[in-house]
């Protein structure tokens, strides 16, 4: 596979209801089998649940939850002299946003509850309050990077 150049990044359009890019990105990641309208309904229902439970604007809650889950540092395996080391590296903004969305969606799917919109709303509210499985995943990632700080010079 050629490593010469990367294809240009595609611009994701904002969503229709809240005019927000991150809402659309979560909808796209939540979608299964090309059923975008189902994913939209689930996301909008989750945001309505957040608004009625927390009495705050749901977009502000979602944005703060994403900021709370975004990792600043992660480990990457690097091969040096026949040995593979877990080297801590800083995470670019786009990747940290992608990881945060992925973790929130994965842990909301694994969560117990009635339907996906309630699970997603619960996970977003937990992330907003700095608790829950997605925050634990971020802390584990940071802890792993901190434990392997001795290998940072291999960057």
Chimera marker file (.cmm) of the C-alpha trace (Angstrom):
<marker_set name="trace">
<marker id="1" x="0.000" y="0.000" z="0.000" r="1" g="1" b="0" radius="0.5"/>
<marker id="2" x="1.356" y="3.411" z="-0.970" r="1" g="1" b="0" radius="0.5"/>
<marker id="3" x="2.429" y="5.748" z="1.806" r="1" g="1" b="0" radius="0.5"/>
<marker id="4" x="3.085" y="8.679" z="-0.439" r="1" g="1" b="0" radius="0.5"/>
<marker id="5" x="0.075" y="10.860" z="0.285" r="1" g="1" b="0" radius="0.5"/>
<marker id="6" x="-3.126" y="10.771" z="2.257" r="1" g="1" b="0" radius="0.5"/>
<marker id="7" x="-6.543" y="11.420" z="0.795" r="1" g="1" b="0" radius="0.5"/>
<marker id="8" x="-8.065" y="14.769" z="1.783" r="1" g="1" b="0" radius="0.5"/>
<marker id="9" x="-10.292" y="14.877" z="4.864" r="1" g="1" b="0" radius="0.5"/>
<marker id="10" x="-13.993" y="14.878" z="4.066" r="1" g="1" b="0" radius="0.5"/>
<marker id="11" x="-16.101" y="17.616" z="5.575" r="1" g="1" b="0" radius="0.5"/>
<marker id="12" x="-19.018" y="16.279" z="7.619" r="1" g="1" b="0" radius="0.5"/>
<marker id="13" x="-22.130" y="18.451" z="7.313" r="1" g="1" b="0" radius="0.5"/>
<marker id="14" x="-23.790" y="19.697" z="10.494" r="1" g="1" b="0" radius="0.5"/>
<marker id="15" x="-26.982" y="18.029" z="11.713" r="1" g="1" b="0" radius="0.5"/>
<marker id="16" x="-30.410" y="19.437" z="10.851" r="1" g="1" b="0" radius="0.5"/>
<marker id="17" x="-31.933" y="19.981" z="14.281" r="1" g="1" b="0" radius="0.5"/>
<marker id="18" x="-29.132" y="21.431" z="16.427" r="1" g="1" b="0" radius="0.5"/>
<marker id="19" x="-26.826" y="22.655" z="13.629" r="1" g="1" b="0" radius="0.5"/>
<marker id="20" x="-23.905" y="20.956" z="15.409" r="1" g="1" b="0" radius="0.5"/>
<marker id="21" x="-21.030" y="19.023" z="13.852" r="1" g="1" b="0" radius="0.5"/>
<marker id="22" x="-20.405" y="16.733" z="16.846" r="1" g="1" b="0" radius="0.5"/>
<marker id="23" x="-24.039" y="15.611" z="16.955" r="1" g="1" b="0" radius="0.5"/>
<marker id="24" x="-23.778" y="14.584" z="13.303" r="1" g="1" b="0" radius="0.5"/>
<marker id="25" x="-20.485" y="12.782" z="13.914" r="1" g="1" b="0" radius="0.5"/>
<marker id="26" x="-22.029" y="10.765" z="16.754" r="1" g="1" b="0" radius="0.5"/>
<marker id="27" x="-25.068" y="9.969" z="14.583" r="1" g="1" b="0" radius="0.5"/>
<marker id="28" x="-22.770" y="8.718" z="11.811" r="1" g="1" b="0" radius="0.5"/>
<marker id="29" x="-20.804" y="6.548" z="14.239" r="1" g="1" b="0" radius="0.5"/>
<marker id="30" x="-23.968" y="5.198" z="15.863" r="1" g="1" b="0" radius="0.5"/>
<marker id="31" x="-25.538" y="4.224" z="12.530" r="1" g="1" b="0" radius="0.5"/>
<marker id="32" x="-25.778" y="0.512" z="11.750" r="1" g="1" b="0" radius="0.5"/>
<marker id="33" x="-26.545" y="-0.877" z="8.315" r="1" g="1" b="0" radius="0.5"/>
<marker id="34" x="-27.030" y="2.546" z="6.728" r="1" g="1" b="0" radius="0.5"/>
<marker id="35" x="-30.086" y="3.354" z="8.866" r="1" g="1" b="0" radius="0.5"/>
<marker id="36" x="-29.364" y="7.007" z="9.454" r="1" g="1" b="0" radius="0.5"/>
<marker id="37" x="-32.922" y="8.022" z="10.314" r="1" g="1" b="0" radius="0.5"/>
<marker id="38" x="-32.974" y="5.462" z="13.127" r="1" g="1" b="0" radius="0.5"/>
<marker id="39" x="-29.660" y="6.747" z="14.461" r="1" g="1" b="0" radius="0.5"/>
<marker id="40" x="-30.936" y="10.348" z="14.255" r="1" g="1" b="0" radius="0.5"/>
<marker id="41" x="-34.089" y="9.470" z="16.187" r="1" g="1" b="0" radius="0.5"/>
<marker id="42" x="-32.036" y="7.733" z="18.886" r="1" g="1" b="0" radius="0.5"/>
<marker id="43" x="-29.635" y="10.677" z="19.212" r="1" g="1" b="0" radius="0.5"/>
<marker id="44" x="-32.346" y="13.339" z="19.328" r="1" g="1" b="0" radius="0.5"/>
<marker id="45" x="-34.342" y="11.318" z="21.870" r="1" g="1" b="0" radius="0.5"/>
<marker id="46" x="-31.213" y="10.955" z="24.017" r="1" g="1" b="0" radius="0.5"/>
<marker id="47" x="-30.612" y="14.714" z="23.875" r="1" g="1" b="0" radius="0.5"/>
<marker id="48" x="-34.245" y="15.379" z="24.855" r="1" g="1" b="0" radius="0.5"/>
<marker id="49" x="-33.854" y="12.994" z="27.811" r="1" g="1" b="0" radius="0.5"/>
<marker id="50" x="-30.722" y="14.844" z="28.909" r="1" g="1" b="0" radius="0.5"/>
<marker id="51" x="-32.546" y="18.179" z="28.694" r="1" g="1" b="0" radius="0.5"/>
<marker id="52" x="-35.491" y="16.985" z="30.762" r="1" g="1" b="0" radius="0.5"/>
<marker id="53" x="-33.343" y="15.261" z="33.416" r="1" g="1" b="0" radius="0.5"/>
<marker id="54" x="-30.589" y="17.851" z="33.892" r="1" g="1" b="0" radius="0.5"/>
<marker id="55" x="-32.550" y="21.004" z="32.968" r="1" g="1" b="0" radius="0.5"/>
<marker id="56" x="-29.549" y="22.184" z="30.914" r="1" g="1" b="0" radius="0.5"/>
<marker id="57" x="-29.038" y="22.692" z="27.193" r="1" g="1" b="0" radius="0.5"/>
<marker id="58" x="-28.279" y="19.194" z="25.833" r="1" g="1" b="0" radius="0.5"/>
<marker id="59" x="-25.601" y="20.368" z="23.381" r="1" g="1" b="0" radius="0.5"/>
<marker id="60" x="-23.634" y="21.985" z="26.220" r="1" g="1" b="0" radius="0.5"/>
<marker id="61" x="-23.888" y="18.753" z="28.219" r="1" g="1" b="0" radius="0.5"/>
<marker id="62" x="-22.765" y="16.656" z="25.235" r="1" g="1" b="0" radius="0.5"/>
<marker id="63" x="-19.827" y="18.969" z="24.428" r="1" g="1" b="0" radius="0.5"/>
<marker id="64" x="-18.660" y="18.946" z="28.063" r="1" g="1" b="0" radius="0.5"/>
<marker id="65" x="-19.000" y="15.149" z="28.177" r="1" g="1" b="0" radius="0.5"/>
<marker id="66" x="-16.843" y="14.849" z="25.049" r="1" g="1" b="0" radius="0.5"/>
<marker id="67" x="-14.229" y="17.205" z="26.544" r="1" g="1" b="0" radius="0.5"/>
<marker id="68" x="-14.180" y="15.140" z="29.738" r="1" g="1" b="0" radius="0.5"/>
<marker id="69" x="-13.634" y="11.866" z="27.853" r="1" g="1" b="0" radius="0.5"/>
<marker id="70" x="-11.056" y="13.090" z="25.309" r="1" g="1" b="0" radius="0.5"/>
<marker id="71" x="-7.628" y="11.579" z="26.108" r="1" g="1" b="0" radius="0.5"/>
<marker id="72" x="-4.548" y="13.810" z="26.043" r="1" g="1" b="0" radius="0.5"/>
<marker id="73" x="-1.977" y="11.009" z="25.844" r="1" g="1" b="0" radius="0.5"/>
<marker id="74" x="-1.964" y="7.363" z="24.755" r="1" g="1" b="0" radius="0.5"/>
<marker id="75" x="0.553" y="4.579" z="24.174" r="1" g="1" b="0" radius="0.5"/>
<marker id="76" x="1.690" y="3.356" z="20.775" r="1" g="1" b="0" radius="0.5"/>
<marker id="77" x="3.739" y="0.220" z="20.269" r="1" g="1" b="0" radius="0.5"/>
<marker id="78" x="7.146" y="0.975" z="18.728" r="1" g="1" b="0" radius="0.5"/>
<marker id="79" x="9.684" y="-1.644" z="17.727" r="1" g="1" b="0" radius="0.5"/>
<marker id="80" x="13.208" y="-0.763" z="18.799" r="1" g="1" b="0" radius="0.5"/>
<marker id="81" x="16.060" y="-3.237" z="18.435" r="1" g="1" b="0" radius="0.5"/>
<marker id="82" x="13.906" y="-6.350" z="18.379" r="1" g="1" b="0" radius="0.5"/>
<marker id="83" x="11.791" y="-5.353" z="21.374" r="1" g="1" b="0" radius="0.5"/>
<marker id="84" x="8.384" y="-3.701" z="21.276" r="1" g="1" b="0" radius="0.5"/>
<marker id="85" x="7.870" y="-0.842" z="23.715" r="1" g="1" b="0" radius="0.5"/>
<marker id="86" x="4.632" y="0.908" z="24.630" r="1" g="1" b="0" radius="0.5"/>
<marker id="87" x="5.668" y="4.507" z="23.997" r="1" g="1" b="0" radius="0.5"/>
<marker id="88" x="3.477" y="7.347" z="25.316" r="1" g="1" b="0" radius="0.5"/>
<marker id="89" x="2.561" y="9.900" z="22.644" r="1" g="1" b="0" radius="0.5"/>
<marker id="90" x="0.323" y="12.948" z="22.635" r="1" g="1" b="0" radius="0.5"/>
<marker id="91" x="-3.013" y="12.446" z="20.919" r="1" g="1" b="0" radius="0.5"/>
<marker id="92" x="-3.966" y="14.839" z="18.088" r="1" g="1" b="0" radius="0.5"/>
<marker id="93" x="-7.264" y="16.670" z="18.624" r="1" g="1" b="0" radius="0.5"/>
<marker id="94" x="-9.159" y="14.838" z="15.863" r="1" g="1" b="0" radius="0.5"/>
<marker id="95" x="-8.092" y="11.413" z="17.140" r="1" g="1" b="0" radius="0.5"/>
<marker id="96" x="-8.939" y="12.266" z="20.744" r="1" g="1" b="0" radius="0.5"/>
<marker id="97" x="-12.405" y="13.426" z="19.649" r="1" g="1" b="0" radius="0.5"/>
<marker id="98" x="-12.884" y="10.223" z="17.657" r="1" g="1" b="0" radius="0.5"/>
<marker id="99" x="-11.760" y="8.091" z="20.601" r="1" g="1" b="0" radius="0.5"/>
<marker id="100" x="-14.109" y="9.939" z="22.958" r="1" g="1" b="0" radius="0.5"/>
<marker id="101" x="-17.099" y="9.369" z="20.662" r="1" g="1" b="0" radius="0.5"/>
<marker id="102" x="-16.170" y="5.721" z="20.135" r="1" g="1" b="0" radius="0.5"/>
<marker id="103" x="-15.793" y="5.050" z="23.869" r="1" g="1" b="0" radius="0.5"/>
<marker id="104" x="-19.066" y="6.790" z="24.731" r="1" g="1" b="0" radius="0.5"/>
<marker id="105" x="-20.942" y="4.793" z="22.092" r="1" g="1" b="0" radius="0.5"/>
<marker id="106" x="-19.276" y="1.477" z="22.975" r="1" g="1" b="0" radius="0.5"/>
<marker id="107" x="-19.987" y="1.811" z="26.676" r="1" g="1" b="0" radius="0.5"/>
<marker id="108" x="-23.524" y="3.047" z="26.110" r="1" g="1" b="0" radius="0.5"/>
<marker id="109" x="-24.197" y="-0.056" z="23.981" r="1" g="1" b="0" radius="0.5"/>
<marker id="110" x="-22.800" y="-2.294" z="26.722" r="1" g="1" b="0" radius="0.5"/>
<marker id="111" x="-24.832" y="-0.501" z="29.385" r="1" g="1" b="0" radius="0.5"/>
<marker id="112" x="-27.958" y="-1.995" z="30.908" r="1" g="1" b="0" radius="0.5"/>
<marker id="113" x="-31.167" y="-0.192" z="30.126" r="1" g="1" b="0" radius="0.5"/>
<marker id="114" x="-34.337" y="-0.196" z="28.104" r="1" g="1" b="0" radius="0.5"/>
<marker id="115" x="-33.312" y="1.267" z="24.778" r="1" g="1" b="0" radius="0.5"/>
<marker id="116" x="-30.288" y="2.818" z="23.100" r="1" g="1" b="0" radius="0.5"/>
<marker id="117" x="-31.428" y="6.410" z="23.553" r="1" g="1" b="0" radius="0.5"/>
<marker id="118" x="-31.693" y="5.949" z="27.340" r="1" g="1" b="0" radius="0.5"/>
<marker id="119" x="-28.334" y="4.202" z="27.453" r="1" g="1" b="0" radius="0.5"/>
<marker id="120" x="-26.676" y="6.953" z="25.400" r="1" g="1" b="0" radius="0.5"/>
<marker id="121" x="-28.271" y="9.669" z="27.529" r="1" g="1" b="0" radius="0.5"/>
<marker id="122" x="-27.062" y="7.909" z="30.676" r="1" g="1" b="0" radius="0.5"/>
<marker id="123" x="-23.511" y="7.559" z="29.408" r="1" g="1" b="0" radius="0.5"/>
<marker id="124" x="-23.396" y="11.198" z="28.261" r="1" g="1" b="0" radius="0.5"/>
<marker id="125" x="-24.698" y="12.383" z="31.648" r="1" g="1" b="0" radius="0.5"/>
<marker id="126" x="-22.154" y="10.188" z="33.453" r="1" g="1" b="0" radius="0.5"/>
<marker id="127" x="-19.347" y="11.566" z="31.277" r="1" g="1" b="0" radius="0.5"/>
<marker id="128" x="-20.635" y="15.095" z="31.963" r="1" g="1" b="0" radius="0.5"/>
<marker id="129" x="-20.333" y="14.367" z="35.703" r="1" g="1" b="0" radius="0.5"/>
<marker id="130" x="-16.834" y="12.810" z="35.288" r="1" g="1" b="0" radius="0.5"/>
<marker id="131" x="-17.946" y="9.280" z="36.090" r="1" g="1" b="0" radius="0.5"/>
<marker id="132" x="-18.916" y="6.178" z="34.158" r="1" g="1" b="0" radius="0.5"/>
<marker id="133" x="-17.106" y="3.661" z="31.992" r="1" g="1" b="0" radius="0.5"/>
<marker id="134" x="-15.904" y="6.054" z="29.278" r="1" g="1" b="0" radius="0.5"/>
<marker id="135" x="-14.174" y="8.248" z="31.890" r="1" g="1" b="0" radius="0.5"/>
<marker id="136" x="-12.659" y="5.091" z="33.403" r="1" g="1" b="0" radius="0.5"/>
<marker id="137" x="-11.319" y="4.139" z="29.955" r="1" g="1" b="0" radius="0.5"/>
<marker id="138" x="-9.697" y="7.576" z="29.589" r="1" g="1" b="0" radius="0.5"/>
<marker id="139" x="-8.143" y="7.270" z="33.056" r="1" g="1" b="0" radius="0.5"/>
<marker id="140" x="-6.832" y="3.786" z="32.214" r="1" g="1" b="0" radius="0.5"/>
<marker id="141" x="-5.298" y="5.145" z="29.005" r="1" g="1" b="0" radius="0.5"/>
<marker id="142" x="-3.607" y="7.979" z="30.907" r="1" g="1" b="0" radius="0.5"/>
<marker id="143" x="-2.435" y="5.569" z="33.627" r="1" g="1" b="0" radius="0.5"/>
<marker id="144" x="-0.914" y="3.259" z="30.999" r="1" g="1" b="0" radius="0.5"/>
<marker id="145" x="0.923" y="6.179" z="29.415" r="1" g="1" b="0" radius="0.5"/>
<marker id="146" x="2.160" y="7.349" z="32.808" r="1" g="1" b="0" radius="0.5"/>
<marker id="147" x="3.427" y="3.856" z="33.654" r="1" g="1" b="0" radius="0.5"/>
<marker id="148" x="5.405" y="3.727" z="30.394" r="1" g="1" b="0" radius="0.5"/>
<marker id="149" x="6.822" y="7.248" z="30.704" r="1" g="1" b="0" radius="0.5"/>
<marker id="150" x="10.341" y="5.720" z="30.879" r="1" g="1" b="0" radius="0.5"/>
<marker id="151" x="10.061" y="4.861" z="27.177" r="1" g="1" b="0" radius="0.5"/>
<marker id="152" x="9.091" y="8.377" z="26.081" r="1" g="1" b="0" radius="0.5"/>
<marker id="153" x="12.569" y="8.976" z="24.632" r="1" g="1" b="0" radius="0.5"/>
<marker id="154" x="11.806" y="6.440" z="21.849" r="1" g="1" b="0" radius="0.5"/>
<marker id="155" x="9.347" y="8.891" z="20.273" r="1" g="1" b="0" radius="0.5"/>
<link id1="1" id2="2" r="1" g="1" b="0" radius="0.2"/>
<link id1="2" id2="3" r="1" g="1" b="0" radius="0.2"/>
<link id1="3" id2="4" r="1" g="1" b="0" radius="0.2"/>
<link id1="4" id2="5" r="1" g="1" b="0" radius="0.2"/>
<link id1="5" id2="6" r="1" g="1" b="0" radius="0.2"/>
<link id1="6" id2="7" r="1" g="1" b="0" radius="0.2"/>
<link id1="7" id2="8" r="1" g="1" b="0" radius="0.2"/>
<link id1="8" id2="9" r="1" g="1" b="0" radius="0.2"/>
<link id1="9" id2="10" r="1" g="1" b="0" radius="0.2"/>
<link id1="10" id2="11" r="1" g="1" b="0" radius="0.2"/>
<link id1="11" id2="12" r="1" g="1" b="0" radius="0.2"/>
<link id1="12" id2="13" r="1" g="1" b="0" radius="0.2"/>
<link id1="13" id2="14" r="1" g="1" b="0" radius="0.2"/>
<link id1="14" id2="15" r="1" g="1" b="0" radius="0.2"/>
<link id1="15" id2="16" r="1" g="1" b="0" radius="0.2"/>
<link id1="16" id2="17" r="1" g="1" b="0" radius="0.2"/>
<link id1="17" id2="18" r="1" g="1" b="0" radius="0.2"/>
<link id1="18" id2="19" r="1" g="1" b="0" radius="0.2"/>
<link id1="19" id2="20" r="1" g="1" b="0" radius="0.2"/>
<link id1="20" id2="21" r="1" g="1" b="0" radius="0.2"/>
<link id1="21" id2="22" r="1" g="1" b="0" radius="0.2"/>
<link id1="22" id2="23" r="1" g="1" b="0" radius="0.2"/>
<link id1="23" id2="24" r="1" g="1" b="0" radius="0.2"/>
<link id1="24" id2="25" r="1" g="1" b="0" radius="0.2"/>
<link id1="25" id2="26" r="1" g="1" b="0" radius="0.2"/>
<link id1="26" id2="27" r="1" g="1" b="0" radius="0.2"/>
<link id1="27" id2="28" r="1" g="1" b="0" radius="0.2"/>
<link id1="28" id2="29" r="1" g="1" b="0" radius="0.2"/>
<link id1="29" id2="30" r="1" g="1" b="0" radius="0.2"/>
<link id1="30" id2="31" r="1" g="1" b="0" radius="0.2"/>
<link id1="31" id2="32" r="1" g="1" b="0" radius="0.2"/>
<link id1="32" id2="33" r="1" g="1" b="0" radius="0.2"/>
<link id1="33" id2="34" r="1" g="1" b="0" radius="0.2"/>
<link id1="34" id2="35" r="1" g="1" b="0" radius="0.2"/>
<link id1="35" id2="36" r="1" g="1" b="0" radius="0.2"/>
<link id1="36" id2="37" r="1" g="1" b="0" radius="0.2"/>
<link id1="37" id2="38" r="1" g="1" b="0" radius="0.2"/>
<link id1="38" id2="39" r="1" g="1" b="0" radius="0.2"/>
<link id1="39" id2="40" r="1" g="1" b="0" radius="0.2"/>
<link id1="40" id2="41" r="1" g="1" b="0" radius="0.2"/>
<link id1="41" id2="42" r="1" g="1" b="0" radius="0.2"/>
<link id1="42" id2="43" r="1" g="1" b="0" radius="0.2"/>
<link id1="43" id2="44" r="1" g="1" b="0" radius="0.2"/>
<link id1="44" id2="45" r="1" g="1" b="0" radius="0.2"/>
<link id1="45" id2="46" r="1" g="1" b="0" radius="0.2"/>
<link id1="46" id2="47" r="1" g="1" b="0" radius="0.2"/>
<link id1="47" id2="48" r="1" g="1" b="0" radius="0.2"/>
<link id1="48" id2="49" r="1" g="1" b="0" radius="0.2"/>
<link id1="49" id2="50" r="1" g="1" b="0" radius="0.2"/>
<link id1="50" id2="51" r="1" g="1" b="0" radius="0.2"/>
<link id1="51" id2="52" r="1" g="1" b="0" radius="0.2"/>
<link id1="52" id2="53" r="1" g="1" b="0" radius="0.2"/>
<link id1="53" id2="54" r="1" g="1" b="0" radius="0.2"/>
<link id1="54" id2="55" r="1" g="1" b="0" radius="0.2"/>
<link id1="55" id2="56" r="1" g="1" b="0" radius="0.2"/>
<link id1="56" id2="57" r="1" g="1" b="0" radius="0.2"/>
<link id1="57" id2="58" r="1" g="1" b="0" radius="0.2"/>
<link id1="58" id2="59" r="1" g="1" b="0" radius="0.2"/>
<link id1="59" id2="60" r="1" g="1" b="0" radius="0.2"/>
<link id1="60" id2="61" r="1" g="1" b="0" radius="0.2"/>
<link id1="61" id2="62" r="1" g="1" b="0" radius="0.2"/>
<link id1="62" id2="63" r="1" g="1" b="0" radius="0.2"/>
<link id1="63" id2="64" r="1" g="1" b="0" radius="0.2"/>
<link id1="64" id2="65" r="1" g="1" b="0" radius="0.2"/>
<link id1="65" id2="66" r="1" g="1" b="0" radius="0.2"/>
<link id1="66" id2="67" r="1" g="1" b="0" radius="0.2"/>
<link id1="67" id2="68" r="1" g="1" b="0" radius="0.2"/>
<link id1="68" id2="69" r="1" g="1" b="0" radius="0.2"/>
<link id1="69" id2="70" r="1" g="1" b="0" radius="0.2"/>
<link id1="70" id2="71" r="1" g="1" b="0" radius="0.2"/>
<link id1="71" id2="72" r="1" g="1" b="0" radius="0.2"/>
<link id1="72" id2="73" r="1" g="1" b="0" radius="0.2"/>
<link id1="73" id2="74" r="1" g="1" b="0" radius="0.2"/>
<link id1="74" id2="75" r="1" g="1" b="0" radius="0.2"/>
<link id1="75" id2="76" r="1" g="1" b="0" radius="0.2"/>
<link id1="76" id2="77" r="1" g="1" b="0" radius="0.2"/>
<link id1="77" id2="78" r="1" g="1" b="0" radius="0.2"/>
<link id1="78" id2="79" r="1" g="1" b="0" radius="0.2"/>
<link id1="79" id2="80" r="1" g="1" b="0" radius="0.2"/>
<link id1="80" id2="81" r="1" g="1" b="0" radius="0.2"/>
<link id1="81" id2="82" r="1" g="1" b="0" radius="0.2"/>
<link id1="82" id2="83" r="1" g="1" b="0" radius="0.2"/>
<link id1="83" id2="84" r="1" g="1" b="0" radius="0.2"/>
<link id1="84" id2="85" r="1" g="1" b="0" radius="0.2"/>
<link id1="85" id2="86" r="1" g="1" b="0" radius="0.2"/>
<link id1="86" id2="87" r="1" g="1" b="0" radius="0.2"/>
<link id1="87" id2="88" r="1" g="1" b="0" radius="0.2"/>
<link id1="88" id2="89" r="1" g="1" b="0" radius="0.2"/>
<link id1="89" id2="90" r="1" g="1" b="0" radius="0.2"/>
<link id1="90" id2="91" r="1" g="1" b="0" radius="0.2"/>
<link id1="91" id2="92" r="1" g="1" b="0" radius="0.2"/>
<link id1="92" id2="93" r="1" g="1" b="0" radius="0.2"/>
<link id1="93" id2="94" r="1" g="1" b="0" radius="0.2"/>
<link id1="94" id2="95" r="1" g="1" b="0" radius="0.2"/>
<link id1="95" id2="96" r="1" g="1" b="0" radius="0.2"/>
<link id1="96" id2="97" r="1" g="1" b="0" radius="0.2"/>
<link id1="97" id2="98" r="1" g="1" b="0" radius="0.2"/>
<link id1="98" id2="99" r="1" g="1" b="0" radius="0.2"/>
<link id1="99" id2="100" r="1" g="1" b="0" radius="0.2"/>
<link id1="100" id2="101" r="1" g="1" b="0" radius="0.2"/>
<link id1="101" id2="102" r="1" g="1" b="0" radius="0.2"/>
<link id1="102" id2="103" r="1" g="1" b="0" radius="0.2"/>
<link id1="103" id2="104" r="1" g="1" b="0" radius="0.2"/>
<link id1="104" id2="105" r="1" g="1" b="0" radius="0.2"/>
<link id1="105" id2="106" r="1" g="1" b="0" radius="0.2"/>
<link id1="106" id2="107" r="1" g="1" b="0" radius="0.2"/>
<link id1="107" id2="108" r="1" g="1" b="0" radius="0.2"/>
<link id1="108" id2="109" r="1" g="1" b="0" radius="0.2"/>
<link id1="109" id2="110" r="1" g="1" b="0" radius="0.2"/>
<link id1="110" id2="111" r="1" g="1" b="0" radius="0.2"/>
<link id1="111" id2="112" r="1" g="1" b="0" radius="0.2"/>
<link id1="112" id2="113" r="1" g="1" b="0" radius="0.2"/>
<link id1="113" id2="114" r="1" g="1" b="0" radius="0.2"/>
<link id1="114" id2="115" r="1" g="1" b="0" radius="0.2"/>
<link id1="115" id2="116" r="1" g="1" b="0" radius="0.2"/>
<link id1="116" id2="117" r="1" g="1" b="0" radius="0.2"/>
<link id1="117" id2="118" r="1" g="1" b="0" radius="0.2"/>
<link id1="118" id2="119" r="1" g="1" b="0" radius="0.2"/>
<link id1="119" id2="120" r="1" g="1" b="0" radius="0.2"/>
<link id1="120" id2="121" r="1" g="1" b="0" radius="0.2"/>
<link id1="121" id2="122" r="1" g="1" b="0" radius="0.2"/>
<link id1="122" id2="123" r="1" g="1" b="0" radius="0.2"/>
<link id1="123" id2="124" r="1" g="1" b="0" radius="0.2"/>
<link id1="124" id2="125" r="1" g="1" b="0" radius="0.2"/>
<link id1="125" id2="126" r="1" g="1" b="0" radius="0.2"/>
<link id1="126" id2="127" r="1" g="1" b="0" radius="0.2"/>
<link id1="127" id2="128" r="1" g="1" b="0" radius="0.2"/>
<link id1="128" id2="129" r="1" g="1" b="0" radius="0.2"/>
<link id1="129" id2="130" r="1" g="1" b="0" radius="0.2"/>
<link id1="130" id2="131" r="1" g="1" b="0" radius="0.2"/>
<link id1="131" id2="132" r="1" g="1" b="0" radius="0.2"/>
<link id1="132" id2="133" r="1" g="1" b="0" radius="0.2"/>
<link id1="133" id2="134" r="1" g="1" b="0" radius="0.2"/>
<link id1="134" id2="135" r="1" g="1" b="0" radius="0.2"/>
<link id1="135" id2="136" r="1" g="1" b="0" radius="0.2"/>
<link id1="136" id2="137" r="1" g="1" b="0" radius="0.2"/>
<link id1="137" id2="138" r="1" g="1" b="0" radius="0.2"/>
<link id1="138" id2="139" r="1" g="1" b="0" radius="0.2"/>
<link id1="139" id2="140" r="1" g="1" b="0" radius="0.2"/>
<link id1="140" id2="141" r="1" g="1" b="0" radius="0.2"/>
<link id1="141" id2="142" r="1" g="1" b="0" radius="0.2"/>
<link id1="142" id2="143" r="1" g="1" b="0" radius="0.2"/>
<link id1="143" id2="144" r="1" g="1" b="0" radius="0.2"/>
<link id1="144" id2="145" r="1" g="1" b="0" radius="0.2"/>
<link id1="145" id2="146" r="1" g="1" b="0" radius="0.2"/>
<link id1="146" id2="147" r="1" g="1" b="0" radius="0.2"/>
<link id1="147" id2="148" r="1" g="1" b="0" radius="0.2"/>
<link id1="148" id2="149" r="1" g="1" b="0" radius="0.2"/>
<link id1="149" id2="150" r="1" g="1" b="0" radius="0.2"/>
<link id1="150" id2="151" r="1" g="1" b="0" radius="0.2"/>
<link id1="151" id2="152" r="1" g="1" b="0" radius="0.2"/>
<link id1="152" id2="153" r="1" g="1" b="0" radius="0.2"/>
<link id1="153" id2="154" r="1" g="1" b="0" radius="0.2"/>
<link id1="154" id2="155" r="1" g="1" b="0" radius="0.2"/>
</marker_set>
